[in-house]
Amino acid sequence: MKTILDKRQLHLTILRLAHQLLENHVDLKDVVFIGLQPRGVQISKLIVESIAKLCPGEKIKYGILDITFYRDDVRRELRIANTTDINFSIEGKIVILIDDVLYTGRTIRAALDALQDFGRPQKVELCVLVDRRFNRELPIQPDYCGKSIDTAFSQKVKIEWDKEEVILY
């Protein structure tokens, strides 16, 4: 077990990601933020809260997306859906997908499929807290990344929210 980001580093990384998003998107009127269920929701809320503090009075469009039934890698077991809460159109918008860990890329592929049910975005960007660079199965790369790490296939990355740290098992 190894700590990848301690509490202080985690908070600084979230703030840095918020700043990077604002640097590239000065005007947020055509930008929407979407947290991916289940593990991307907590990190996306923290990033959006940071953006809201940096831009007081700015209307920020934020939703959460469940991709359970769009996955292509889980077919044998019964899946229970999470909540999707997107109460706005993404038609012609810049969509920022936010997730905790980018691993194989299959979650993001499923999210791209699921997004089509809400309109055709102008552009989709990906923001992740941790990028496990060398385990990708699909050609998907993050536009914004908190921390890139090299891992073995057998290792796991977990965000311990109660301790506010990222651990490599």
PyMOL commands that set and color helices and strands:
alter all, ss='L'
color gray80, all
select helices_A, chain A and resi 7-24+40-54+68-70+106-118+133-135
alter helices_A, ss='H'
color red, helices_A
select strands_A, chain A and resi 2-5+31-36+61-65+94-102+123-132+144-149+157-160+165-168
alter strands_A, ss='S'
color yellow, strands_A
deselect
rebuild
show_as cartoon
